[in-house]
Amino acid sequence: MNKDSIISLALDDCKFLVPDKEKGFTIGIFDSILNDKTVQLKLKENNEIKQFQISQIYIPNFECINDFDDICTMDSVNLATLFCNIRDRFFKNKIYTYISNILIAINPYKQVPDLYTEEIKMKYHSKSFSSLPAHIYSIVNKALNDIKISNKNQTIIISGESGSGKTEKQKEILKYICYISNNNTIAIQKKILFSNLILESFGNAMTIRNKNSSRFGKYTIINFDNQYKIIGGKVLYYLLERSRIIYQSKYERNYHIFYQLISGINDKWREEFNIQKIEQFDYLSKGYQYFLSYENNCIIDDVYDYNKLINALKEIGYNNDNIKEIFKILSGILHLGNIKFNQTTNDGEYEIENEEPLKQVSILFGFDKNLLKNALKYRKIYVTGSTFEKDSISIQLKNTEIINARDALAKKIYIKLFDSIVLSINDTIMITSNEYHSLSVLDIAGFEFYKKNCFEQFCINYSNEKLQNFFNKIIFINEQKLYEEENIDVEEVFFKDNSECLQLLDSKYYGIFTLLNEESYLPQPLPTHFTESVYKKNSTNKCLTTGRKYNMKEYKNIKDNDGFLIHHYANDVFYDTKNFIEKNNDNLHSSLEDFLQKSTNIYFRKLFFPTNTKKCSKLNSPTISSTFKHQLEELLKELEYSGIHFIKCIKPNDFDKSNIFDADKVSKQLEYLGINNVLLLQNSGYPYKIDIDELYQRYIVNFNYWIKNLERKSFLTSLLNAIKVDKQNYKFGKTKLFFKNNSYDIYNKLLRKDDVLLFTKKVKYYLNKLKWKKIILSIIFTTNLSKVTSLKHKAAIIIQANVKGFLLRKKVKKIQKIYSDICNFSKILDKEIEFIRSFNSTKKSDLWKQANHIFVLIINTKECCKELNYKKIRFLLRDRSEISSKILNLSITIKNLKLEQESIDEKFNLKNIENQVPKIFEERQKLAKKYKQMKDVVKKLKNQKEDYIHNINDNELLDIIEVEEKLNEKVEVVLEKIPKLNEIQLFNDKELKKMSFQNLKINLGTLVNKEKKEQCKEEMERRYDQLKKWKKIQK
């Protein structure tokens, strides 16, 4: 939003959503704008005036008072409306909300009525994804439907922090899958459900954040046959928390199985195993020392869960003897924790403090008491390459080393027992055939951060980082890359990338896991050296820092080499590294490994049945971290080839209480889970897609040849039009067809085999209807062709006339302007010519008077010549000498006449005429300049006309030429006047012809500067020729 949009909405009396510490967001009413970035609003709740940044203000959605099953269907989709919708639904016991195809689930911390009943299961069975309110059952339906459509295995990933309800969601998913698979293999369905209950007892525990926290990652695979009935399954687990067996925090418990055992075991076994109460055992006394029941906990009841466990074990194939052996091993682990040693002699010998626990462990595990004691006290060292007893020596262990060996043995036995139970479950439900489909459910322990975080939290949070990165890759990176490749225009969405954090954790050379394993393989590994190497090798990584530099008091006094702080995607966590190396090593020392094979308890000995007789060296034995890292990588590889469905679990408060909604906590979870960015992408994008070729081949086989000739996109467009899909809800890419999030039902039906025939009929009906429409329209058109043609012709004439008239009027206006300019110039030219003529007439009259005098003189001269000729004839008759003398006298007379003529010329001042002629010529030059200006105007108009000619058709050109011809006639009249300037003489030619004295005409002609006159005349004629050429071009 910006300042202008806020003002516009405020004028419409629109209210706004603004941040609030208690509620998350509250309604504010516009008050004033302080500047470009700050707005002042009045809170509706208490009328308090507060200032907010424009970026913090959101437009609410008041259509349905924030109650939408799918947030993407809101008119106004943003962070505030997302939060308010989830909050308001939470208080209405609507804990599920969609963001397109992602399900948001909030833990209610209570039993919500009518949420998982048989009626609800029946209601959602086989219903479409968006036809019913948001529910976890819809996600299962969608996953199963996608298996049918794509013939591809599907996986539901449940994520969220510890205590957000992931375990409960996983249980409900398995229950619903077994319910809808209504077939004869009910035994397998029961075994799958009971296996989940068994693993919950052995792998879940009470923590500070969650009373039923999964302390391992569980990957449950359900297999289906071709009729999509359950035929089997498999369970894989990741990273069971080992340290919980020997130690728990003050408000935490060990695994549920120990409390169920003590609270529910029968008296006979209780006496035989010597278990009475929690306080009896060191492995249980450090934490929460009370049983749980439905009175103080809505999820767990130790006594009730014990009875359910016994029933579940029997359902998957355990008999009473097997169950007893399991309980014996569990009791032996508890007694093992009570074995303690004290130094009794000066030479460093350690003796058992109390023989009773040692005795009980020996009985329960089937060991010789002394052998067990020695195995704990001494460590054997073998000669290199030998495994014989004679090539070994025994070394006395210190008290702390004995305690560590005891705890390592307890952890090893429990892990082996857990492995054997998982193996038994898989043997019971797993199938051997490879021809099946599968739906998997992944439940990884949620993100954890306590005051003290150790190796277990480090591994759990690493797995959550990997899953979040996988989520980013699936939802953001791959999706936006696909849009770009397919030329689908979708606004790019930026997200919080955790790649740098993962590089810090699992980089091949300098990652923390790599450095931890390198340190673990050293002869004398040190936690401080490991921590220092982490800082040294990753000094440039922004996700790593020391505790002292972090803004929290409890970390200020911690040394840098005692731990490190990592900026995870969910939160900043400080890890205490003192026990990292110890907890990373899963191996027992050689004395204990040899001792475990000497048990007389067959069931116990099977747990440690050697898979390889050759002993592994320390360098070859895998560490816990390397094993876990490898398992996680294999899991993610498998997920990449599976269809993915996400369930994001939200924890509403830290008190595990119902009807409490911590706005700040929920907002942080929505942010680090990437929900805010998902909302933007899903709302603007196309989450459902299918290959164009695949969809085309699915339908085209049902059509005849003329439809098969259609182009694929044209055919699919006809298909979508036939089933009435809005064009705004789909888009064609290069190879895929994309659908909006509100078109899942259509997408689903297009791919279902059951609907192919129905849609085929609709397409045929649509295409045939379209074809008949075209035929009917062609008949109607043919019958009314003449009418249509005449109407068309008349309309064309009217349009043509209007266009011609418009163009001609436009052109005529230009021509009229030109004509008016020419007329004005012609008037000016006429005035100049008139002036020259009047000037010439006055000069001519003066010259004519002088010419008359000359003419009289010429006549007199002629008469004198006649008389002389007569005299000459007479003289010829006389004496030659006399004639000669007379000729001489006559020549003298002629000379005198010439002198007299010259005196006459001087008398009449003919040179004055010569001086006046240049003035006339100057006037003519001025007229020539005006003519040149006129020529430039004409040239400019010519260029404009040529440009215009290119843009008009032939008919319009002919009309324009007709108009111009009329105009040119008038122009020619003017142009004819221009060359007449060159014909103006000082004397009228007709009058000069009457003159017999030719020399006078020649002399008078030379008075005008002949050279200049001819040059001017040639220039005028050249320009006149150019005007004629221009006229021809126009025609």
WOSUL-V655735 format. One record per run of one state. SS is the DSSP state (2 for helix, 1 for strand, 0 for the rest). FROM is the first residue (numbers start at 0). TO is the last residue. If there is no record, write none. Layout:
ss->SS from->FROM to->TO
ss->SS from->FROM to->TO
This chain:
ss->0 from->0 to->1
ss->2 from->2 to->10
ss->0 from->11 to->14
ss->1 from->15 to->19
ss->0 from->20 to->22
ss->1 from->23 to->32
ss->0 from->33 to->36
ss->1 from->37 to->42
ss->0 from->43 to->47
ss->1 from->48 to->52
ss->2 from->53 to->55
ss->0 from->56 to->56
ss->1 from->57 to->58
ss->0 from->59 to->68
ss->1 from->69 to->69
ss->2 from->70 to->72
ss->0 from->73 to->77
ss->2 from->78 to->90
ss->0 from->91 to->94
ss->1 from->95 to->98
ss->0 from->99 to->100
ss->1 from->101 to->105
ss->0 from->106 to->116
ss->2 from->117 to->123
ss->0 from->124 to->134
ss->2 from->135 to->149
ss->0 from->150 to->152
ss->1 from->153 to->158
ss->0 from->159 to->164
ss->2 from->165 to->179
ss->0 from->180 to->184
ss->2 from->185 to->202
ss->1 from->203 to->204
ss->0 from->205 to->211
ss->1 from->212 to->213
ss->0 from->214 to->215
ss->1 from->216 to->223
ss->0 from->224 to->228
ss->1 from->229 to->237
ss->0 from->238 to->241
ss->2 from->242 to->244
ss->0 from->245 to->253
ss->1 from->254 to->254
ss->2 from->255 to->263
ss->0 from->264 to->265
ss->2 from->266 to->272
ss->0 from->273 to->276
ss->2 from->277 to->279
ss->0 from->280 to->280
ss->2 from->281 to->284
ss->0 from->285 to->300
ss->2 from->301 to->314
ss->0 from->315 to->318
ss->2 from->319 to->335
ss->0 from->336 to->339
ss->1 from->340 to->342
ss->0 from->343 to->348
ss->1 from->349 to->351
ss->0 from->352 to->353
ss->2 from->354 to->364
ss->0 from->365 to->367
ss->2 from->368 to->376
ss->1 from->377 to->381
ss->0 from->382 to->387
ss->2 from->388 to->390
ss->1 from->391 to->395
ss->0 from->396 to->397
ss->2 from->398 to->428
ss->0 from->429 to->435
ss->1 from->436 to->442
ss->0 from->443 to->451
ss->1 from->452 to->452
ss->0 from->453 to->453
ss->2 from->454 to->484
ss->0 from->485 to->497
ss->2 from->498 to->505
ss->0 from->506 to->510
ss->2 from->511 to->519
ss->0 from->520 to->525
ss->2 from->526 to->536
ss->0 from->537 to->542
ss->1 from->543 to->544
ss->0 from->545 to->551
ss->2 from->552 to->554
ss->0 from->555 to->558
ss->2 from->559 to->561
ss->1 from->562 to->566
ss->0 from->567 to->570
ss->1 from->571 to->575
ss->0 from->576 to->578
ss->2 from->579 to->583
ss->0 from->584 to->588
ss->2 from->589 to->595
ss->0 from->596 to->600
ss->2 from->601 to->606
ss->0 from->607 to->622
ss->2 from->623 to->639
ss->0 from->640 to->641
ss->1 from->642 to->649
ss->0 from->650 to->661
ss->2 from->662 to->671
ss->0 from->672 to->673
ss->2 from->674 to->683
ss->0 from->684 to->686
ss->1 from->687 to->690
ss->2 from->691 to->699
ss->0 from->700 to->703
ss->2 from->704 to->707
ss->0 from->708 to->710
ss->2 from->711 to->721
ss->0 from->722 to->725
ss->2 from->726 to->728
ss->1 from->729 to->731
ss->0 from->732 to->734
ss->1 from->735 to->738
ss->0 from->739 to->739
ss->2 from->740 to->750
ss->0 from->751 to->751
ss->2 from->752 to->782
ss->0 from->783 to->783
ss->2 from->784 to->876
ss->0 from->877 to->878
ss->2 from->879 to->907
ss->0 from->908 to->909
ss->2 from->910 to->949
ss->0 from->950 to->952
ss->2 from->953 to->982
ss->0 from->983 to->987
ss->2 from->988 to->992
ss->0 from->993 to->996
ss->2 from->997 to->1006
ss->0 from->1007 to->1008
ss->2 from->1009 to->1033
ss->0 from->1034 to->1034
